[in-house]
Amino acid sequence: MWTCKATQYWTVVTVAGLLAVGCTPRATTGGGNEATQAQNSSIPEYPPLYNVDVEVCGNIIAPLKDGKRCLTTQLQLWGPVGEAKLVRAGVGLPSVSAIQHKVAIASKGCYPAYSQPSQEQFYWADTIIQVNQGGKTTIEVKPTQLSNQQVHELVTGKLSNSSVPTFGGVGCEPAPAS
């Protein structure tokens, strides 16, 4: 009745059939992946936007924490984000021990004052730092680039946890080059 050759034949045919079915690409049935891909392809490509932490530490008027005095400002800047510097903004008076300084940071502008990147230069952060006369300070910039999806959600008002800090006073003004 059944011979070894017939059994081997049907086993090979069955295995070949299973392999053919298993290796055939699946037809999509309208699952969530298609919607996600369509949604992602409808998002325009945005220029780089960064969440930036600027930390100024040293001989400044600020609360003492972990043995040092620091102030941190959080910004949203169009990239690339470059160096930050403290610029003297006040006049030193003999009766006052601290002098006002402002933070200027190199970028292509701040969001939301600039809805798109502007000219790459220094822009004022709306931060006044009181530096003690003769005091040493350090300034550190920590940029984190937002994904294209995050930028899209931010500019369209869909980002749920967005809190845009005040930046640049009136209109995020460019800082002088010197």
N, CA, C and O of each residue as an XYZ file, in Angstrom:
712
protein
N       0.813     -1.164      0.000
C       0.000      0.000      0.000
C       0.873      1.250      0.000
O       1.271      1.739     -1.057
N       1.161      1.753      1.169
C       2.045      2.924      1.240
C       3.475      2.464      1.254
O       3.859      1.582      2.022
N       4.230      3.054      0.424
C       5.643      2.729      0.436
C       6.391      3.907      1.046
O       5.843      4.992      1.246
N       7.608      3.661      1.321
C       8.454      4.704      1.914
C       8.576      5.884      0.974
O       8.601      7.030      1.424
N       8.654      5.625     -0.343
C       8.802      6.710     -1.312
C       7.555      7.578     -1.350
O       7.669      8.797     -1.479
N       6.379      6.995     -1.243
C       5.134      7.773     -1.268
C       5.020      8.644     -0.015
O       4.590      9.793     -0.105
N       5.391      8.126      1.123
C       5.342      8.883      2.365
C       6.323     10.052      2.303
O       6.006     11.167      2.718
N       7.493      9.786      1.788
C       8.484     10.860      1.656
C       7.983     11.926      0.690
O       8.172     13.122      0.915
N       7.343     11.481     -0.388
C       6.823     12.422     -1.378
C       5.808     13.360     -0.730
O       5.910     14.577     -0.879
N       4.830     12.807     -0.012
C       3.783     13.639      0.611
C       4.369     14.511      1.725
O       3.894     15.627      1.936
N       5.358     14.042      2.419
C       6.010     14.857      3.453
C       6.714     16.046      2.815
O       6.606     17.166      3.315
N       7.426     15.826      1.729
C       8.127     16.906      1.037
C       7.134     17.908      0.472
O       7.358     19.114      0.575
N       6.040     17.440     -0.124
C       5.026     18.335     -0.685
C       4.388     19.178      0.423
O       4.182     20.379      0.248
N       4.081     18.561      1.546
C       3.472     19.284      2.677
C       4.425     20.340      3.224
O       4.014     21.480      3.444
N       5.675     19.989      3.447
C       6.674     20.939      3.949
C       6.882     22.074      2.959
O       6.981     23.232      3.365
N       6.950     21.766      1.667
C       7.129     22.798      0.646
C       5.928     23.747      0.633
O       6.090     24.958      0.484
N       4.732     23.194      0.788
C       3.525     24.025      0.832
C       3.526     24.952      2.032
O       3.174     26.126      1.922
N       3.925     24.415      3.189
C       3.996     25.246      4.393
C       5.037     26.346      4.247
O       4.802     27.479      4.667
N       6.171     26.030      3.664
C       7.204     27.045      3.450
C       6.731     28.126      2.493
O       6.998     29.309      2.703
N       6.029     27.719      1.439
C       5.536     28.688      0.465
C       4.532     29.631      1.111
O       4.570     30.835      0.860
N       3.636     29.104      1.940
C       2.649     29.944      2.618
C       3.336     30.817      3.670
O       3.010     31.997      3.800
N       4.269     30.257      4.411
C       4.957     31.003      5.469
C       5.851     32.107      4.943
O       6.079     33.088      5.652
N       6.366     31.988      3.731
C       7.278     32.989      3.180
C       6.590     33.983      2.262
O       7.243     34.872      1.717
N       5.286     33.847      2.082
C       4.555     34.777      1.231
C       4.259     36.048      2.016
O       3.795     35.964      3.153
N       4.514     37.228      1.441
C       4.210     38.456      2.172
C       2.731     38.541      2.483
O       1.890     38.169      1.664
N       2.419     39.034      3.671
C       1.033     39.159      4.085
C       0.397     40.388      3.446
O       1.043     41.425      3.290
N      -0.838     40.264      3.092
C      -1.602     41.411      2.607
C      -2.121     42.145      3.831
O      -2.644     41.524      4.756
N      -1.978     43.471      3.838
C      -2.442     44.235      4.996
C      -3.945     44.378      4.943
O      -4.545     44.458      3.872
N      -4.540     44.408      6.119
C      -5.999     44.462      6.205
C      -6.475     45.768      6.813
O      -7.569     45.826      7.376
N      -5.667     46.822      6.709
C      -6.098     48.117      7.249
C      -5.836     48.251      8.726
O      -6.579     48.946      9.420
N      -4.803     47.606      9.230
C      -4.468     47.694     10.648
C      -3.889     49.049     11.004
O      -3.842     49.950     10.167
N      -3.451     49.191     12.238
C      -2.940     50.456     12.759
C      -1.667     50.919     12.090
O      -1.406     52.122     12.064
N      -0.847     50.009     11.540
C       0.414     50.422     10.936
C       0.199     51.341      9.743
O       0.944     52.304      9.559
N      -0.821     51.049      8.926
C      -1.077     51.901      7.762
C      -1.452     53.303      8.194
O      -1.000     54.279      7.595
N      -2.276     53.415      9.231
C      -2.689     54.734      9.713
C      -1.500     55.504     10.254
O      -1.366     56.702     10.008
N      -0.632     54.817     10.992
C       0.550     55.477     11.544
C       1.468     55.951     10.435
O       1.988     57.065     10.487
N       1.672     55.092      9.410
C       2.543     55.487      8.307
C       1.947     56.659      7.545
O       2.677     57.571      7.156
N       0.641     56.656      7.324
C       0.000     57.763      6.616
C       0.095     59.036      7.435
O       0.305     60.118      6.887
N      -0.061     58.911      8.752
C       0.018     60.078      9.623
C       1.432     60.657      9.608
O       1.604     61.872      9.506
N       2.451     59.787      9.711
C       3.831     60.263      9.713
C       4.212     60.898      8.382
O       4.974     61.864      8.361
N       3.697     60.374      7.271
C       4.062     60.935      5.980
C       3.378     62.276      5.740
O       3.819     63.035      4.877
N       2.307     62.593      6.485
C       1.629     63.876      6.311
C       2.248     64.977      7.166
O       1.872     66.142      7.027
N       3.182     64.638      8.041
C       3.853     65.635      8.874
C       4.974     66.264      8.072
O       5.837     65.552      7.557
N       4.980     67.591      7.954
C       6.072     68.235      7.208
C       7.404     68.083      7.942
O       7.439     67.842      9.149
N       8.477     68.226      7.205
C       9.819     68.151      7.784
C      10.143     69.518      8.394
O      10.075     70.539      7.710
N      10.495     69.530      9.681
C      10.786     70.772     10.383
C      12.293     70.950     10.564
O      13.033     69.968     10.622
N      12.750     72.210     10.654
C      14.159     72.436     10.988
C      14.418     72.030     12.437
O      13.473     71.906     13.216
N      15.673     71.821     12.812
C      15.976     71.358     14.166
C      15.572     72.388     15.227
O      15.891     73.573     15.129
N      14.858     71.889     16.246
C      14.451     72.695     17.400
C      14.930     71.964     18.646
O      14.822     70.741     18.735
N      15.455     72.709     19.598
C      16.076     72.116     20.777
C      15.427     72.633     22.053
O      15.075     73.808     22.152
N      15.271     71.735     23.038
C      15.050     72.143     24.416
C      16.444     72.361     24.977
O      17.301     71.485     24.870
N      16.677     73.524     25.575
C      18.024     73.871     26.025
C      17.978     74.270     27.500
O      17.203     75.136     27.907
N      18.829     73.615     28.285
C      19.034     74.016     29.673
C      20.314     74.829     29.722
O      21.372     74.363     29.298
N      20.215     76.055     30.243
C      21.382     76.913     30.414
C      21.582     77.075     31.921
O      20.700     77.565     32.626
N      22.750     76.656     32.402
C      23.036     76.723     33.828
C      24.207     77.671     34.065
O      25.286     77.507     33.496
N      23.969     78.668     34.918
C      25.009     79.616     35.305
C      25.322     79.353     36.772
O      24.429     79.380     37.619
N      26.593     79.100     37.067
C      27.028     78.814     38.433
C      28.204     79.718     38.785
O      28.882     80.247     37.904
N      28.435     79.886     40.078
C      29.602     80.632     40.534
C      29.235     81.618     41.617
O      28.323     81.394     42.413
N      29.967     82.712     41.627
C      29.792     83.738     42.645
C      28.644     84.670     42.226
O      28.850     85.840     41.906
N      27.431     84.107     42.242
C      26.238     84.839     41.832
C      25.257     84.878     42.995
O      25.394     84.139     43.970
N      24.275     85.748     42.872
C      23.230     85.798     43.887
C      22.170     84.779     43.496
O      21.358     85.010     42.600
N      22.199     83.649     44.189
C      21.286     82.530     43.938
C      21.285     81.660     45.182
O      22.222     81.721     45.978
N      20.247     80.849     45.363
C      20.221     79.954     46.524
C      21.385     78.968     46.493
O      21.791     78.505     45.427
N      21.911     78.655     47.660
C      22.999     77.685     47.795
C      22.398     76.282     47.792
O      21.559     75.957     48.631
N      22.835     75.451     46.841
C      22.326     74.079     46.741
C      23.500     73.164     46.438
O      24.248     73.400     45.489
N      23.662     72.130     47.234
C      24.758     71.169     47.082
C      26.118     71.868     47.068
O      27.023     71.457     46.343
N      26.254     72.908     47.860
C      27.527     73.597     48.000
C      27.864     74.580     46.897
O      28.975     75.110     46.877
N      26.935     74.848     45.969
C      27.228     75.835     44.930
C      25.974     76.653     44.625
O      24.852     76.260     44.942
N      26.206     77.795     44.004
C      25.121     78.702     43.648
C      24.929     78.647     42.126
O      25.835     78.975     41.360
N      23.733     78.225     41.709
C      23.448     78.079     40.284
C      22.033     78.549     39.970
O      21.136     78.462     40.808
N      21.851     79.041     38.765
C      20.530     79.354     38.214
C      20.418     78.628     36.882
O      21.354     78.637     36.082
N      19.279     78.003     36.647
C      19.044     77.273     35.402
C      17.862     77.891     34.667
O      16.828     78.182     35.268
N      18.023     78.085     33.380
C      16.971     78.592     32.508
C      16.710     77.550     31.434
O      17.646     76.974     30.879
N      15.440     77.311     31.143
C      15.079     76.368     30.090
C      14.502     77.148     28.919
O      13.637     78.008     29.087
N      15.001     76.831     27.728
C      14.634     77.554     26.516
C      14.284     76.580     25.400
O      14.606     75.394     25.475
N      13.627     77.087     24.371
C      13.429     76.331     23.136
C      14.020     77.172     22.021
O      13.562     78.281     21.749
N      15.057     76.620     21.374
C      15.822     77.367     20.376
C      15.893     76.614     19.059
O      15.998     75.388     19.026
N      15.833     77.377     17.971
C      16.089     76.802     16.650
C      17.585     76.573     16.537
O      18.374     77.441     16.913
N      17.984     75.424     16.027
C      19.387     75.061     15.968
C      20.054     75.444     14.673
O      19.411     75.827     13.696
N      21.369     75.329     14.697
C      22.177     74.754     15.761
C      22.313     75.715     16.941
O      22.250     76.935     16.790
N      22.501     75.123     18.118
C      22.678     75.897     19.341
C      24.172     75.970     19.622
O      24.857     74.948     19.667
N      24.663     77.172     19.807
C      26.099     77.372     20.030
C      26.400     77.755     21.465
O      25.732     77.317     22.402
N      27.407     78.571     21.611
C      27.865     78.947     22.948
C      26.908     79.927     23.611
O      26.112     80.594     22.950
N      27.005     79.997     24.927
C      26.270     80.977     25.713
C      27.288     81.826     26.450
O      28.379     81.360     26.781
N      26.926     83.071     26.703
C      27.841     83.938     27.432
C      27.056     84.892     28.305
O      25.901     85.214     28.029
N      27.715     85.340     29.375
C      27.155     86.364     30.246
C      27.655     87.711     29.762
O      28.850     87.896     29.530
N      26.729     88.653     29.611
C      27.081     89.985     29.138
C      26.663     90.974     30.213
O      25.527     90.965     30.686
N      27.590     91.810     30.580
C      27.317     92.814     31.609
C      26.208     93.741     31.123
O      26.284     94.302     30.030
N      25.172     93.895     31.959
C      24.028     94.713     31.580
C      23.815     95.884     32.528
O      22.990     96.761     32.270
N      24.546     95.894     33.602
C      24.381     96.956     34.596
C      25.690     97.666     34.872
O      26.756     97.253     34.413
N      25.586     98.719     35.617
C      26.748     99.519     36.000
C      27.164     99.129     37.413
O      26.327     99.009     38.307
N      28.454     98.934     37.602
C      28.963     98.616     38.929
C      29.009     99.851     39.804
O      29.659    100.838     39.460
N      28.328     99.800     40.926
C      28.328    100.911     41.868
C      29.051    100.487     43.138
O      28.950     99.332     43.553
N      29.784    101.416     43.762
C      30.521    101.049     44.972
C      29.611    100.549     46.093
O      30.033     99.727     46.906
N      28.393    101.024     46.148
C      27.489    100.633     47.230
C      26.781     99.299     46.957
O      26.118     98.756     47.841
N      26.920     98.781     45.752
C      26.252     97.531     45.388
C      27.312     96.470     45.114
O      28.275     96.710     44.386
N      27.120     95.290     45.708
C      28.143     94.256     45.556
C      27.976     93.427     44.286
O      28.906     92.723     43.895
N      26.825     93.490     43.638
C      26.593     92.653     42.457
C      26.266     93.519     41.242
O      25.722     94.617     41.363
N      26.609     93.000     40.086
C      26.352     93.683     38.818
C      25.433     92.792     37.983
O      25.631     91.580     37.903
N      24.433     93.406     37.366
C      23.510     92.651     36.525
C      24.192     92.185     35.247
O      24.929     92.933     34.604
N      23.929     90.943     34.899
C      24.392     90.350     33.644
C      23.195     89.683     32.976
O      22.261     89.243     33.645
N      23.238     89.615     31.648
C      22.213     88.912     30.881
C      22.871     87.752     30.159
O      24.069     87.775     29.877
N      22.068     86.733     29.863
C      22.554     85.563     29.135
C      22.260     85.766     27.652
O      21.130     86.073     27.271
N      23.282     85.593     26.823
C      23.126     85.605     25.369
C      23.546     84.226     24.871
O      24.554     83.676     25.316
N      22.764     83.673     23.943
C      23.064     82.332     23.449
C      22.963     82.312     21.928
O      22.035     82.867     21.341
N      23.939     81.661     21.309
C      23.986     81.580     19.845
C      23.003     80.522     19.363
O      23.021     79.379     19.820
N      22.145     80.927     18.431
C      21.163     80.012     17.844
C      20.584     80.687     16.604
O      21.102     81.698     16.130
N      19.512     80.116     16.095
C      18.799     80.732     14.973
C      17.476     81.326     15.438
O      16.538     81.483     14.656
N      17.420     81.653     16.729
C      16.224     82.281     17.276
C      15.537     81.382     18.282
O      15.877     80.209     18.435
N      14.569     81.956     18.959
C      13.854     81.231     19.996
C      12.415     80.983     19.571
O      11.810     81.755     18.827
N      11.905     79.888     20.071
C      10.515     79.559     19.821
C       9.733     79.916     21.073
O      10.213     79.593     22.159
N       8.596     80.541     21.017
C       7.733     80.806     19.884
C       7.894     82.193     19.256
O       7.168     82.525     18.319
N       8.822     83.004     19.749
C       8.988     84.346     19.173
C       9.284     84.270     17.679
O       8.837     85.121     16.911
N      10.031     83.258     17.272
C      10.301     83.010     15.848
C       9.633     81.685     15.500
O      10.004     80.640     16.037
N       8.652     81.725     14.605
C       7.951     80.487     14.247
C       8.809     79.601     13.346
O       8.542     78.407     13.217
N       9.834     80.174     12.725
C      10.805     79.456     11.903
C      12.186     79.993     12.254
O      12.288     81.088     12.806
N      13.252     79.254     11.949
C      14.600     79.754     12.242
C      14.866     81.090     11.558
O      14.372     81.363     10.464
N      15.655     81.904     12.232
C      16.051     83.200     11.705
C      17.562     83.163     11.462
O      18.147     82.098     11.264
N      18.169     84.328     11.481
C      19.610     84.428     11.261
C      20.363     83.856     12.458
O      19.971     84.064     13.607
N      21.438     83.140     12.181
C      22.248     82.580     13.258
C      23.070     83.689     13.896
O      23.905     84.312     13.240
N      22.826     83.931     15.181
C      23.525     84.975     15.939
C      23.201     84.782     17.416
O      22.552     83.803     17.785
N      23.644     85.702     18.257
C      23.312     85.644     19.671
C      21.943     86.265     19.905
O      21.602     87.285     19.306
N      21.147     85.632     20.796
C      19.846     86.137     21.198
C      19.814     86.227     22.726
O      20.403     85.397     23.419
N      19.126     87.233     23.233
C      19.021     87.404     24.678
C      18.049     86.400     25.270
O      16.960     86.179     24.739
N      18.451     85.801     26.366
C      17.519     85.027     27.189
C      16.945     86.015     28.200
O      17.649     86.918     28.650
N      15.711     85.855     28.549
C      15.069     86.775     29.489
C      15.471     86.398     30.911
O      14.631     86.052     31.741
N      16.756     86.473     31.168
C      17.314     86.094     32.461
C      18.321     87.142     32.897
O      19.248     87.482     32.162
N      18.123     87.642     34.093
C      19.083     88.579     34.687
C      19.816     87.826     35.788
O      19.188     87.255     36.680
N      21.115     87.825     35.729
C      21.959     87.168     36.726
C      22.711     88.256     37.478
O      23.343     89.119     36.869
N      22.641     88.211     38.774
C      23.405     89.143     39.606
C      24.746     88.489     39.943
O      24.800     87.527     40.709
N      25.821     89.017     39.364
C      27.161     88.475     39.587
C      27.878     89.393     40.562
O      27.950     90.604     40.351
N      28.407     88.811     41.628
C      29.160     89.597     42.603
C      30.411     90.148     41.945
O      31.060     89.475     41.145
N      30.740     91.387     42.296
C      31.902     92.030     41.690
C      33.148     91.187     41.941
O      33.431     90.780     43.067
N      33.872     90.943     40.875
C      35.069     90.114     40.955
C      34.766     88.633     41.018
O      35.682     87.827     41.180
N      33.515     88.256     40.895
C      33.113     86.852     41.008
C      33.362     86.065     39.742
O      33.221     86.581     38.633
N      33.729     84.824     39.919
C      33.940     83.901     38.795
C      32.626     83.167     38.523
O      31.925     82.764     39.451
N      32.307     83.000     37.250
C      31.097     82.273     36.872
C      31.408     81.274     35.758
O      32.370     81.432     35.007
N      30.578     80.259     35.676
C      30.628     79.313     34.558
C      29.224     79.259     33.958
O      28.225     79.446     34.652
N      29.177     79.001     32.671
C      27.895     78.865     31.991
C      27.952     77.601     31.147
O      28.896     77.389     30.386
N      26.933     76.767     31.291
C      26.900     75.486     30.590
C      25.583     75.372     29.824
O      24.515     75.707     30.336
N      25.688     74.890     28.583
C      24.532     74.732     27.708
C      24.319     73.245     27.452
O      25.248     72.542     27.053
N      23.089     72.760     27.681
C      22.758     71.356     27.447
C      21.566     71.287     26.481
O      20.415     71.302     26.917
N      21.841     71.211     25.160
C      20.733     71.119     24.196
C      20.274     69.672     23.996
O      21.082     68.744     23.993
N      18.964     69.502     23.829
C      18.371     68.215     23.502
C      17.453     68.427     22.304
O      16.455     69.142     22.397
N      17.794     67.799     21.177
C      17.015     68.014     19.963
C      15.669     67.308     20.060
O      15.585     66.150     20.467
N      14.621     68.027     19.678
C      13.282     67.459     19.632
C      13.130     66.649     18.343
O      13.735     66.977     17.323
N      12.329     65.603     18.393
C      12.045     64.830     17.182
C      11.141     65.658     16.273
O      10.515     66.621     16.717
N      11.077     65.281     15.015
C      10.220     65.982     14.071
C       8.759     65.932     14.536
O       8.020     66.905     14.388
N       8.353     64.792     15.097
C       6.986     64.631     15.619
C       6.743     65.606     16.771
O       5.685     66.232     16.830
N       7.711     65.747     17.693
C       7.565     66.668     18.823
C       7.477     68.118     18.345
O       6.677     68.895     18.866
N       8.299     68.485     17.353
C       8.248     69.847     16.818
C       6.883     70.095     16.190
O       6.293     71.159     16.378
N       6.379     69.107     15.439
C       5.063     69.240     14.804
C       3.981     69.447     15.864
O       3.126     70.321     15.719
N       4.018     68.647     16.922
C       3.026     68.777     17.988
C       3.140     70.123     18.694
O       2.132     70.702     19.099
N       4.353     70.615     18.839
C       4.563     71.910     19.494
C       4.017     73.056     18.647
O       3.286     73.911     19.149
N       4.369     73.074     17.373
C       3.950     74.197     16.524
C       2.462     74.142     16.185
O       1.869     75.169     15.853
N       1.854     72.961     16.262
C       0.416     72.875     16.003
C      -0.402     72.909     17.289
O      -1.626     72.786     17.254
N       0.276     73.077     18.427
C      -0.424     73.198     19.703
C      -0.922     71.895     20.279
O      -1.807     71.900     21.136
N      -0.367     70.758     19.824
C      -0.836     69.460     20.299
C       0.061     68.862     21.375
O      -0.264     67.809     21.923
N       1.172     69.501     21.688
C       2.090     68.947     22.690
C       1.480     69.192     24.061
O       1.295     70.338     24.472
N       1.172     68.121     24.756
C       0.405     68.221     25.995
C       1.211     68.793     27.155
O       0.655     69.517     27.981
N       2.497     68.491     27.239
C       3.275     68.942     28.387
C       4.186     70.109     28.038
O       5.251     70.268     28.635
N       3.774     70.922     27.079
C       4.646     72.012     26.679
C       4.397     73.231     27.551
O       3.260     73.675     27.715
N       5.448     73.751     28.092
C       5.389     75.031     28.773
C       6.544     75.834     28.216
O       7.709     75.536     28.478
N       6.215     76.844     27.453
C       7.240     77.629     26.791
C       7.654     78.745     27.727
O       6.829     79.595     28.065
N       8.901     78.771     28.157
C       9.340     79.816     29.074
C       9.446     81.159     28.365
O       9.589     81.240     27.145
N       9.370     82.196     29.169
C       9.576     83.530     28.615
C      11.019     83.616     28.179
O      11.921     83.236     28.926
N      11.245     84.106     26.990
C      12.596     84.163     26.451
C      12.755     85.446     25.679
O      11.912     85.791     24.851
N      13.808     86.139     25.941
C      14.149     87.293     25.140
C      13.373     88.540     25.458
O      13.454     89.514     24.710
N      12.618     88.552     26.548
C      11.861     89.749     26.881
C      10.863     90.030     25.776
O      10.075     89.158     25.409
N      10.893     91.235     25.246
C       9.964     91.600     24.188
C      10.519     91.102     22.860
O      11.442     91.705     22.312
N       9.972     90.018     22.340
C      10.272     89.584     20.983
C      11.572     88.858     20.754
O      11.982     88.754     19.598
N      12.258     88.346     21.762
C      13.487     87.587     21.562
C      14.466     88.383     20.711
O      14.775     87.999     19.583
N      14.933     89.448     21.236
C      15.779     90.368     20.486
C      17.186     89.824     20.286
O      17.741     89.168     21.166
N      17.760     90.108     19.107
C      19.150     89.727     18.881
C      20.076     90.487     19.831
O      19.859     91.665     20.115
N      21.098     89.808     20.312
C      22.079     90.413     21.197
C      23.221     90.975     20.345
O      23.484     90.478     19.250
N      23.898     92.012     20.850
C      25.043     92.535     20.102
C      26.143     91.483     20.001
O      26.279     90.622     20.870
N      26.916     91.567     18.939
C      27.968     90.575     18.670
C      29.103     90.629     19.685
O      29.759     89.613     19.910
N      29.350     91.748     20.288
C      30.496     91.845     21.202
C      30.188     91.355     22.579
O      31.057     91.377     23.451
